Amino acid sequence: MTGTRLRGVAAIRAGWARPDEPVLLCADAGGSATRFDVRGLEWSGKPAPGFAGRALWGVANVAAGVAGALADDHVDARQRPDVVVFGPSPDSIAARAALQVRGVPLAWLVLTPHRLAWLRDAPEAESEPGPEKSLLDRVGGFARDVFADRDPYPPAEPVPTADVLPVVEVPRAEISGVGAAERKLPSGAVPRQAHVLRVSFVDGSGVDVVAARAEDLPRLVALASGR
């Protein structure tokens, strides 16, 4: 296998999904791609300072998907996230699951007909360093690759995929709804209004997958519905 190991949906289908289990939706959930609209947590997912029964956004606002407070004082905290986790407390289904991948740089939120899961890429195995090549050898090897016009994924060879590790899964029985919604992001975020695919859980928590454009939302809903 000569090509770069593929990540995302290809790796998830090959290494995690069951043979008869289609991947309906896959969203980047790593690092700052996930934010939290959860009572008792900051936008980044850190515990809110001085929290003592006080809602950061307000329980009513969480239910409506409206965040009115300022985000953390970091530039990336004001950018549009890919996933927003919401809920009444850090012990809610959505927050408890998403916090397990907080800070993981390569993580995925995956929806199938059977479950919603958070996965992470497995660490790459460190290979033993080979003997150092001379400059002439390195240039010669580069030239051979260029003139040979090698296909990184030859038809006769299996496509290499990255290894993925399951972190936490929510069974379909705990999902109460999947559909289109709107939410406001914190003051200072650009843009402030977001169109989202909302996956709701039976305890009132859930996750919002943020559409890049309003016109993308119907396609997201169709994919999540298996259409």
MOHU-V221999 format. One record per helix or strand of 2 or more residues. SS is the DSSP state (a for helix, b for strand). FROM is the first residue (numbers start at 1). TO is the last residue. If there is no record, write none. Layout:
SS_FROM_TO / SS_FROM_TO
This chain:
a_9_15 / b_23_28 / a_31_33 / b_34_38 / a_59_64 / a_75_78 / b_83_87 / a_93_101 / b_107_112 / b_115_121 / a_135_148 / b_164_171 / a_172_174 / b_175_184 / b_193_201 / b_206_210 / a_214_224
